[in-house]
Amino acid sequence: MVLFFLIFFLFLSLPNSSLSSFSFNSSKPLCHSHQSFALLPFINSFSVVEYSDPNCDVGEYSYYYYPLKNSWKMGIDCCGWNRVTCDTMIGHVIAVDLSCSQLQGPIHPNTTMFSLRHLQRLNLAYNYFNHSTISSKFGGFANLTHLNLSGYSVSSSSFTGNVPSEISHLSKLVSLDLSGNYDMRIKTPSLKRLIQNLTHLTELVLYEIDMSFVSTNCLTNLSSSLTSLRLTFCQLKGKFPDNIFHLPNLQILRVGYNYNLTGSLPNYNWSTPLKCLFLSETGFLINLPNLINNLKSLKQLTVSGCNFIGSSYPTFLSNLTQITYLGLSYGNIGGQCPWSLLNNTRLTYLDLSYNNFIGQLPKVMTNLTQIFSSNNSSNSQLVNKISSNVEYLILSGNLLNGTIPSCVYTIPSLLYLYLDHNQFTGHIGEFQHNSLVYLSVSFNNFSGNVESKIFSKLKSLQSLDMSNNPHLSLHSASATNILSKIHSLQLSSSNITEIPQFLRTAEYIGYLDLSNTHIKGNIPSWVMEVGKDSLYYFSVSRNNLTGHIPSLICNLNLDLRSNNLNGTIPTTFAKGYLSRNNLSERIPSLICNITSLNILDLSHNHLSNMVPLSLGNFSDSLTVLDLRSNKFNGTIPATFTKGNYLRSLNLNDNQLVGSLPRSLINCRRLEVLDLGNNKISGTFPHWLETIANPKTKFTFPNLRIIDLSHNDFHGLLPTKYFNHFKAMMSMNANNGKLKYMGESYYHDSVMVTMKGFYIELVKIPNLFTTIDFSNNSFKGEIPKSIGTLKSLKGLNFSHNNLIDHMPPSLGNLRNLEWLDISSNMLTGEIPRQLADITSLEVLNLSENCLVGMIPQGNQFNTFENVSYLGNLGLCGFPLTRTCDNVDGQQPSPSLSFHDDNFKFQEDDLKFKNGFNWKVVLLGYGCGFMFGLGLGYLVFSSEKGTRLVNIVYGERHNKV
C-alpha cells in the first residue's frame, strides 16, 4: 500500500508535458465539445483567399497552403483536425497552428478562440487579418509558451496599433514573434513590462515593428536565457546596450537596418556563444580584426554599411574557420580581393559588393553557392571553373572583360546570373539548363544576333535584361514558344528592329522595355493582346514609330515618348507618357473616364483647344500633369478639387490667358508649378497667402520650383509668401544623397533660365530649387524674407519694375548658383554679403541704378563687365572706373567726362539694344542745367518719346 501511494504521488508531481505523453487508458481522449465550438466559429469567421507569401514557401511552412476550413468539421473529434494538438490525458486543446492558411478577415476581441484557456502554443503567422489590433485578451492565455503573430508580408501587415501591455502577463512565454507587422508599434512602458515579466524568454522576434519611441536602455534587462534576438528594420535609435553582447546564451543577434542605431562591440574579455551577428546598415563602429579574433565560432556575419575602424584590409578572414555566410558590402574595404583567404569549404554565401577591391578573380570558385561581388574593380576575365552548386552569381559593375566562359552556360543549379555593367564582348552562348530565373547582361559590349535557340531551354526564365548593348540584335520572328514564362523583358538601347514575335505567347509578361532601339513603322495590332491580364509597363519610347496609337490595355503604364505618332490619344492607361510626338488633336473627353489616371505627360506636341476642365477632378490619383509646349488656349481649369494629389503642374509655353484659378489653393502637395511663357494676367494671387493659419496650412509647403516668367503679372511681389516655402529652406534634403523629383518610374523635367541659358532639365535633383518671376510687371521691393530660402539654387526677378535697395539678406543664400535681377530700377549699393556666396557662378545686375563699389573676393573676382552694364554709378573691378573717394556716391554732376576719377569705357556702358551711354546721357537727369534743358526738349517731343521707348522699353515709359 505504501508503495502504491508513493507511485500515485510521484505521478501527480509529473509536469504537464509528461502527463501529455502518459496515459493509463490506451484509448485516445476526445476533444471537449466546448473547445470544438470555440474553434469552428473562429475559423469560419474568415474567408479563404489565394495568395503567395514567400514566408510560406520554405522550411516548415512549405507544405501548408491549403484551406483548413474544409477539414475542420463538427462531428469529427477536433483532436484529429489538421494542426490541432490536444493533451493526450484529458483532451484539452494545447496547440493550434493556423500559419499560412490563407485566412483573411479581422480578429474580433470577442472571438471564441479566447476561451481556449489551456493553449500552450498558438501560431497565426502569415495570414491577413485586415489590420486588426492585437486584443488585450491574448494576455489571458496563462499557459502559453509559444506565440507567433507574424505579419502577412506580401502587401500589408496583419496587425496594427500598439502592442498591448497584457502580453507581458504571459509569464511562461519561451518564444514571442510579432515580426512583419510594420503598422504596429511598441513603446517604452510596454516593452519594459514585457522584458521584466517574461523571464523565461529564449526567442524574441520583433523585426519591422515600429520601435522609434523606445528607449534602448530598456533592453538592458533582457532575460539571460535569451538565445535569439531579432530587431531588424525597427527604427531603433540611440546607443545599443553593451551588456547584450555578454548574454551567456545568446546565439543569434540581428539588429540591422536601424539606420540611427549606434554602438560598438566589446574589445576584450568577450566570451560569447554568438553564431549569427547581423549589424548591417547601422551606425555601429566595427573593428573587423578585433571582431573576428573574438568570434571565431561565427557561422553568419553581416556588417555591410557599418562604420569600419582600424585596418580595413581583411587579411584576418582566414580566422573564420566556421563561417558559412559573410556579408561585407559597402565597407570601403580596399586592396587585392582576398579570395585565397576565403578558400573555406564551409563558406557558401559571400557578399563583397560596393567596396574598393581590385585585381583578378580567383582561378577556381568551387565552394560558394551565392557570390556577390558587384561594383568593385575586378579587372580580369571570368574564371572557367565555378562550382556546379552556384545558385547566385552576382558580378555586376566591375571591369570584367572577355567572353562569358562556357562553364557558366552549364551550371545546373544557377538561378540568378548578373553580369551587367562590365566590359564583356563577343556573342551570347546557348544555355544548357532550365533552372535560370533571372539573367542580366546589360551595359556590356556584346554583339551579333541572339538566336531564339539560345533561350529554348530556359523554361523557368522570368526576367531577361539585355539592354544597353548597342551592337546586339535579336531575331526571333518565327519563334513564338520561347520565354513563355517571362515576366520582365528589357531590350532598350540594343540593335533590334522589330517588336519580338515571341511576345505573342508571353502571357505572364508584366514589364516590357523596348525603348531607344531601331524599331520603326506602325505599332502592330497584336501588341494589345500581349500580357493582357498581366502587362503593367510598356515602353517603346525613342524609336521611329509612326501611325496611330492602338487601343491598349487598361491600367497600363504606357511610354511612347519621342516618336512620330499621331492620331487620337488612347484613353486606357493609368500612366501616359506621350510627349514629343505629332499629336495634334484635342485631348479626348473620354480621358476623364480613367478612374486611376496617375500621370499624364502630353508635352511637346501640337495639341490645341482648351485644357479639359475635368482634368482637375482627379483628386485621388493624378500626381503629374504636363502639357507644356503645345498650343492650348483659354484659361487654366478652375476645377482642382480638395485633397488632390497633384505634385507637378506644368503648363509652360502655351497660349493660356486669364488669371490663376482660386481652386489652385487645393493643390497642397505641389512641388513643381511651371506656368511660364503664357499670357496669364492679373496681380499675384494674394489669396494664396491668406489662409487661416499660414504656419501650418500654407498652400504650397513642398514647392521646389515655381516659374511664372514671361506672363502679364503685375502688382507687388508676394512678400509674406516667401516666408512659407519650407521645401526651399532646408539645406539637407535627402541627407546629401542625390535623388530626383518624382517616383522611380517618372522624373519631372522643366525648362529653366539657368546661368544665362534656357535649358531643359530632364531629371531634377531634389536639391534643385528655383524661383523665376522674370519678364512680368511686378513692382515694389525685393522682400527681405527671400533670405530664408537657403536651399535656393536660382533666383530670377529680371525685367520687372522692382525698386529700392537690394536686401542684404540675399547673402544668406549660400547655395545660390545664379542670380538675375537685371532690368529693374534698383538703387543703392550691391550688398557686400553677396561676396560670401561661394557657389555663385552667374550674376546679372545690369540695367539698374546701382551705385558704389562692387564687392570684392570669392566669386565676385570672376564676374565680367556684362554683369554690371547700365549701372552708371558703379565702380571698381571689373569696371575700369576706380572708386577712390567716391565709394557709394552718385556721379557728381560737375565732373568732366575727361576727369581722371570718372573714366568710362564705351563698351562698359552700352545697352543691350546697341545704344551708347553718350546718347542716353543726353536725357539722363543728372542735375546740371544743360542736361535738364536738353532733357526737357527731348522728352517733350514725339521723337524723344519714341527714343525712350526704344532704349528703355515700353514698360519703363508706362512707369
Secondary structure as the mmCIF struct_conf table of DSSP 4:
data_model
#
loop_
_struct_conf.conf_type_id
_struct_conf.id
_struct_conf.beg_label_comp_id
_struct_conf.beg_label_asym_id
_struct_conf.beg_label_seq_id
_struct_conf.end_label_comp_id
_struct_conf.end_label_asym_id
_struct_conf.end_label_seq_id
HELX_RH_AL_P HELX_RH_AL_P1 VAL A 2 LEU A 12
TURN_TY1_P TURN_TY1_P1 SER A 13 SER A 13
BEND BEND1 LEU A 14 LEU A 14
HELX_RH_AL_P HELX_RH_AL_P2 ASN A 16 LEU A 19
TURN_TY1_P TURN_TY1_P2 SER A 20 SER A 21
BEND BEND2 PHE A 24 SER A 27
HELX_LH_PP_P HELX_LH_PP_P1 LYS A 28 HIS A 32
HELX_RH_AL_P HELX_RH_AL_P3 SER A 33 ASN A 44
TURN_TY1_P TURN_TY1_P3 SER A 45 SER A 45
BEND BEND3 PHE A 46 PHE A 46
STRN STRN1 SER A 47 VAL A 48
HELX_RH_3T_P HELX_RH_3T_P1 PRO A 54 CYS A 56
BEND BEND4 ASP A 57 VAL A 58
HELX_RH_3T_P HELX_RH_3T_P2 GLY A 59 TYR A 61
TURN_TY1_P TURN_TY1_P4 SER A 62 TYR A 63
BEND BEND5 TYR A 66 TYR A 66
BEND BEND6 LEU A 68 LEU A 68
TURN_TY1_P TURN_TY1_P5 LYS A 69 SER A 71
TURN_TY1_P TURN_TY1_P6 MET A 74 GLY A 75
BEND BEND7 ILE A 76 ILE A 76
HELX_RH_3T_P HELX_RH_3T_P3 CYS A 78 GLY A 80
BEND BEND8 TRP A 81 TRP A 81
TURN_TY1_P TURN_TY1_P7 ASN A 82 ARG A 83
STRN STRN2 VAL A 84 CYS A 86
TURN_TY1_P TURN_TY1_P8 THR A 88 ILE A 90
STRN STRN3 VAL A 93 ASP A 97
TURN_TY1_P TURN_TY1_P9 SER A 99 CYS A 100
BEND BEND9 SER A 101 SER A 101
STRN STRN4 LEU A 103 GLN A 104
BEND BEND10 GLY A 105 GLY A 105
TURN_TY1_P TURN_TY1_P10 PRO A 109 ASN A 110
HELX_RH_3T_P HELX_RH_3T_P4 THR A 112 SER A 115
TURN_TY1_P TURN_TY1_P11 ARG A 117 HIS A 118
BEND BEND11 GLN A 120 GLN A 120
STRN STRN5 ARG A 121 ASN A 123
BEND BEND12 TYR A 126 TYR A 126
STRN STRN6 TYR A 128 TYR A 128
TURN_TY1_P TURN_TY1_P12 ASN A 130 HIS A 131
STRN STRN7 SER A 132 THR A 133
HELX_RH_3T_P HELX_RH_3T_P5 SER A 136 GLY A 140
TURN_TY1_P TURN_TY1_P13 ALA A 142 ASN A 143
STRN STRN8 HIS A 146 ASN A 148
HELX_LH_PP_P HELX_LH_PP_P2 SER A 150 TYR A 152
BEND BEND13 VAL A 154 SER A 156
BEND BEND14 SER A 158 SER A 158
STRN STRN9 PHE A 159 ASN A 162
HELX_LH_PP_P HELX_LH_PP_P3 VAL A 163 PRO A 164
HELX_RH_3T_P HELX_RH_3T_P6 SER A 165 HIS A 169
TURN_TY1_P TURN_TY1_P14 SER A 171 LYS A 172
BEND BEND15 VAL A 174 VAL A 174
STRN STRN10 SER A 175 ASP A 177
TURN_TY1_P TURN_TY1_P15 SER A 179 GLY A 180
TURN_TY1_P TURN_TY1_P16 TYR A 182 TYR A 182
STRN STRN11 ASP A 183 ARG A 185
HELX_RH_AL_P HELX_RH_AL_P4 THR A 188 ASN A 197
TURN_TY1_P TURN_TY1_P17 THR A 199 HIS A 200
STRN STRN12 GLU A 203 VAL A 205
TURN_TY1_P TURN_TY1_P18 TYR A 207 GLU A 208
BEND BEND16 ILE A 209 ILE A 209
STRN STRN13 ASP A 210 ASP A 210
TURN_TY1_P TURN_TY1_P19 SER A 212 PHE A 213
HELX_RH_3T_P HELX_RH_3T_P7 THR A 216 ASN A 221
TURN_TY1_P TURN_TY1_P20 SER A 224 SER A 225
STRN STRN14 SER A 228 ARG A 230
TURN_TY1_P TURN_TY1_P21 THR A 232 PHE A 233
BEND BEND17 CYS A 234 CYS A 234
STRN STRN15 LYS A 237 LYS A 239
HELX_LH_PP_P HELX_LH_PP_P4 PHE A 240 PRO A 241
HELX_RH_3T_P HELX_RH_3T_P8 ASP A 242 HIS A 246
TURN_TY1_P TURN_TY1_P22 PRO A 248 ASN A 249
STRN STRN16 ILE A 252 ARG A 254
BEND BEND18 TYR A 257 TYR A 257
TURN_TY1_P TURN_TY1_P23 TYR A 259 TYR A 259
STRN STRN17 ASN A 260 SER A 264
BEND BEND19 TYR A 268 ASN A 269
STRN STRN18 CYS A 276 PHE A 278
TURN_TY1_P TURN_TY1_P24 SER A 280 GLU A 281
BEND BEND20 THR A 282 THR A 282
STRN STRN19 GLY A 283 ILE A 286
HELX_RH_AL_P HELX_RH_AL_P5 LEU A 288 ASN A 294
TURN_TY1_P TURN_TY1_P25 LYS A 296 SER A 297
BEND BEND21 LYS A 299 LYS A 299
STRN STRN20 GLN A 300 THR A 302
TURN_TY1_P TURN_TY1_P26 SER A 304 GLY A 305
BEND BEND22 CYS A 306 CYS A 306
STRN STRN21 ASN A 307 PHE A 308
BEND BEND23 GLY A 310 GLY A 310
BEND BEND24 TYR A 313 TYR A 313
HELX_RH_3T_P HELX_RH_3T_P9 THR A 315 ASN A 319
TURN_TY1_P TURN_TY1_P27 THR A 321 GLN A 322
BEND BEND25 THR A 324 THR A 324
STRN STRN22 TYR A 325 GLY A 327
TURN_TY1_P TURN_TY1_P28 SER A 329 TYR A 330
BEND BEND26 GLY A 331 GLY A 331
STRN STRN23 GLY A 334 GLN A 336
HELX_RH_3T_P HELX_RH_3T_P10 TRP A 339 LEU A 342
TURN_TY1_P TURN_TY1_P29 THR A 345 ARG A 346
STRN STRN24 TYR A 349 ASP A 351
BEND BEND27 TYR A 354 ASN A 355
STRN STRN25 ASN A 356 GLY A 359
HELX_LH_PP_P HELX_LH_PP_P5 GLN A 360 PRO A 362
BEND BEND28 LYS A 363 LYS A 363
STRN STRN26 MET A 365 MET A 365
BEND BEND29 ASN A 367 ASN A 367
BEND BEND30 THR A 369 THR A 369
STRN STRN27 GLN A 370 PHE A 372
BEND BEND31 ASN A 375 ASN A 376
STRN STRN28 SER A 377 SER A 378
BEND BEND32 SER A 380 SER A 380
STRN STRN29 GLN A 381 GLN A 381
HELX_LH_PP_P HELX_LH_PP_P6 LEU A 382 VAL A 383
BEND BEND33 ASN A 384 ASN A 384
STRN STRN30 ILE A 386 ILE A 386
TURN_TY1_P TURN_TY1_P30 SER A 388 ASN A 389
STRN STRN31 TYR A 392 ILE A 394
BEND BEND34 GLY A 397 ASN A 398
STRN STRN32 ASN A 401 GLY A 402
HELX_LH_PP_P HELX_LH_PP_P7 THR A 403 PRO A 405
HELX_RH_3T_P HELX_RH_3T_P11 SER A 406 THR A 410
TURN_TY1_P TURN_TY1_P31 PRO A 412 SER A 413
STRN STRN33 TYR A 416 TYR A 418
BEND BEND35 HIS A 421 ASN A 422
STRN STRN34 GLN A 423 GLY A 426
BEND BEND36 ASN A 434 ASN A 434
STRN STRN35 TYR A 438 SER A 440
BEND BEND37 PHE A 443 ASN A 444
STRN STRN36 ASN A 445 GLU A 451
HELX_RH_3T_P HELX_RH_3T_P12 SER A 452 PHE A 455
TURN_TY1_P TURN_TY1_P32 SER A 456 LYS A 457
TURN_TY1_P TURN_TY1_P33 LYS A 459 SER A 460
STRN STRN37 SER A 463 ASP A 465
BEND BEND38 ASN A 468 ASN A 468
TURN_TY1_P TURN_TY1_P34 PRO A 470 PRO A 470
STRN STRN38 HIS A 471 HIS A 475
BEND BEND39 ALA A 477 SER A 478
BEND BEND40 ASN A 481 LEU A 483
TURN_TY1_P TURN_TY1_P35 SER A 484 LYS A 485
BEND BEND41 HIS A 487 HIS A 487
STRN STRN39 SER A 488 GLN A 490
TURN_TY1_P TURN_TY1_P36 SER A 492 SER A 493
BEND BEND42 SER A 494 SER A 494
BEND BEND43 GLU A 498 GLU A 498
HELX_RH_3T_P HELX_RH_3T_P13 GLN A 501 THR A 505
TURN_TY1_P TURN_TY1_P37 GLU A 507 TYR A 508
STRN STRN40 TYR A 511 ASP A 513
BEND BEND44 ASN A 516 THR A 517
STRN STRN41 LYS A 520 GLY A 521
HELX_LH_PP_P HELX_LH_PP_P8 ASN A 522 PRO A 524
HELX_RH_3T_P HELX_RH_3T_P14 SER A 525 GLU A 529
TURN_TY1_P TURN_TY1_P38 VAL A 530 SER A 534
STRN STRN42 TYR A 537 SER A 539
BEND BEND45 ARG A 542 ASN A 543
STRN STRN43 ASN A 544 HIS A 548
HELX_LH_PP_P HELX_LH_PP_P9 ILE A 549 SER A 551
TURN_TY1_P TURN_TY1_P39 CYS A 554 ASN A 555
STRN STRN44 LEU A 556 ASP A 559
BEND BEND46 SER A 562 ASN A 563
STRN STRN45 ASN A 564 ASN A 566
BEND BEND47 GLY A 567 GLY A 567
HELX_LH_PP_P HELX_LH_PP_P10 THR A 568 PRO A 570
BEND BEND48 THR A 571 THR A 571
STRN STRN46 PHE A 573 TYR A 577
BEND BEND49 ARG A 580 ASN A 581
BEND BEND50 GLU A 585 GLU A 585
HELX_LH_PP_P HELX_LH_PP_P11 ARG A 586 PRO A 588
HELX_RH_3T_P HELX_RH_3T_P15 SER A 589 ASN A 593
TURN_TY1_P TURN_TY1_P40 THR A 595 SER A 596
STRN STRN47 ILE A 599 ASP A 601
BEND BEND51 HIS A 604 ASN A 605
STRN STRN48 SER A 608 MET A 610
HELX_LH_PP_P HELX_LH_PP_P12 VAL A 611 PRO A 612
HELX_RH_3T_P HELX_RH_3T_P16 LEU A 613 ASN A 617
TURN_TY1_P TURN_TY1_P41 SER A 619 SER A 621
STRN STRN49 VAL A 624 ASP A 626
BEND BEND52 SER A 629 ASN A 630
STRN STRN50 LYS A 631 GLY A 634
BEND BEND53 ALA A 638 ALA A 638
HELX_LH_PP_P HELX_LH_PP_P13 PHE A 640 THR A 641
TURN_TY1_P TURN_TY1_P42 LYS A 642 GLY A 643
STRN STRN51 SER A 648 ASN A 650
BEND BEND54 ASP A 653 ASN A 654
STRN STRN52 GLN A 655 GLY A 658
HELX_RH_3T_P HELX_RH_3T_P17 ARG A 662 ASN A 666
TURN_TY1_P TURN_TY1_P43 ARG A 668 ARG A 669
BEND BEND55 GLU A 671 GLU A 671
STRN STRN53 VAL A 672 ASP A 674
BEND BEND56 ASN A 677 ASN A 678
STRN STRN54 LYS A 679 THR A 683
HELX_RH_3T_P HELX_RH_3T_P18 HIS A 686 GLU A 689
BEND BEND57 ALA A 692 ALA A 692
HELX_RH_AL_P HELX_RH_AL_P6 PRO A 694 LYS A 697
BEND BEND58 THR A 699 THR A 699
TURN_TY1_P TURN_TY1_P44 PRO A 701 ASN A 702
STRN STRN55 ILE A 705 ASP A 707
BEND BEND59 HIS A 710 ASN A 711
STRN STRN56 ASP A 712 LEU A 716
TURN_TY1_P TURN_TY1_P45 THR A 719 THR A 719
HELX_RH_3T_P HELX_RH_3T_P19 LYS A 720 HIS A 724
HELX_RH_3T_P HELX_RH_3T_P20 LYS A 726 MET A 728
TURN_TY1_P TURN_TY1_P46 MET A 729 MET A 729
BEND BEND60 MET A 731 MET A 731
HELX_RH_3T_P HELX_RH_3T_P21 ALA A 733 GLY A 736
STRN STRN57 TYR A 740 TYR A 740
BEND BEND61 MET A 741 GLY A 742
TURN_TY1_P TURN_TY1_P47 SER A 744 TYR A 745
STRN STRN58 VAL A 750 MET A 754
TURN_TY1_P TURN_TY1_P48 LYS A 755 GLY A 756
STRN STRN59 PHE A 757 LEU A 761
BEND BEND62 VAL A 762 LYS A 763
STRN STRN60 PRO A 765 PRO A 765
TURN_TY1_P TURN_TY1_P49 ASN A 766 LEU A 767
STRN STRN61 THR A 770 ASP A 772
BEND BEND63 ASN A 775 ASN A 776
STRN STRN62 SER A 777 GLY A 780
HELX_LH_PP_P HELX_LH_PP_P14 GLU A 781 PRO A 783
HELX_RH_3T_P HELX_RH_3T_P22 LYS A 784 THR A 788
TURN_TY1_P TURN_TY1_P50 LYS A 790 SER A 791
STRN STRN63 GLY A 794 ASN A 796
BEND BEND64 HIS A 799 ASN A 800
STRN STRN64 ASN A 801 HIS A 805
HELX_LH_PP_P HELX_LH_PP_P15 MET A 806 PRO A 807
HELX_RH_3T_P HELX_RH_3T_P23 PRO A 808 ASN A 812
TURN_TY1_P TURN_TY1_P51 ARG A 814 ASN A 815
STRN STRN65 TRP A 818 ASP A 820
BEND BEND65 SER A 823 ASN A 824
STRN STRN66 MET A 825 GLY A 828
HELX_LH_PP_P HELX_LH_PP_P16 GLU A 829 PRO A 831
HELX_RH_3T_P HELX_RH_3T_P24 ARG A 832 ASP A 836
TURN_TY1_P TURN_TY1_P52 THR A 838 SER A 839
STRN STRN67 VAL A 842 ASN A 844
BEND BEND66 GLU A 847 ASN A 848
STRN STRN68 CYS A 849 MET A 853
HELX_LH_PP_P HELX_LH_PP_P17 ILE A 854 PRO A 855
BEND BEND67 GLY A 857 GLY A 857
HELX_RH_3T_P HELX_RH_3T_P25 ASN A 858 ASN A 861
TURN_TY1_P TURN_TY1_P53 THR A 862 THR A 862
HELX_RH_3T_P HELX_RH_3T_P26 ASN A 865 SER A 867
TURN_TY1_P TURN_TY1_P54 TYR A 868 GLY A 870
TURN_TY1_P TURN_TY1_P55 LEU A 872 LEU A 872
STRN STRN69 GLY A 873 CYS A 875
BEND BEND68 GLY A 876 GLY A 876
TURN_TY1_P TURN_TY1_P56 PHE A 877 PRO A 878
BEND BEND69 LEU A 879 THR A 880
TURN_TY1_P TURN_TY1_P57 ASP A 884 ASN A 885
TURN_TY1_P TURN_TY1_P58 ASP A 887 GLY A 888
HELX_LH_PP_P HELX_LH_PP_P18 GLN A 889 SER A 892
TURN_TY1_P TURN_TY1_P59 PRO A 893 SER A 894
TURN_TY1_P TURN_TY1_P60 PHE A 897 HIS A 898
TURN_TY1_P TURN_TY1_P61 ASP A 900 ASN A 901
BEND BEND70 PHE A 902 PHE A 902
HELX_RH_3T_P HELX_RH_3T_P27 GLU A 906 LEU A 909
TURN_TY1_P TURN_TY1_P62 LYS A 912 ASN A 913
BEND BEND71 GLY A 914 GLY A 914
HELX_RH_AL_P HELX_RH_AL_P7 TRP A 917 LEU A 921
TURN_TY1_P TURN_TY1_P63 LEU A 922 GLY A 923
BEND BEND72 GLY A 927 GLY A 927
HELX_RH_AL_P HELX_RH_AL_P8 MET A 929 SER A 940
BEND BEND73 SER A 941 SER A 941
HELX_RH_AL_P HELX_RH_AL_P9 GLU A 942 TYR A 952
HELX_RH_AL_P HELX_RH_AL_P10 GLU A 954 LYS A 958
#
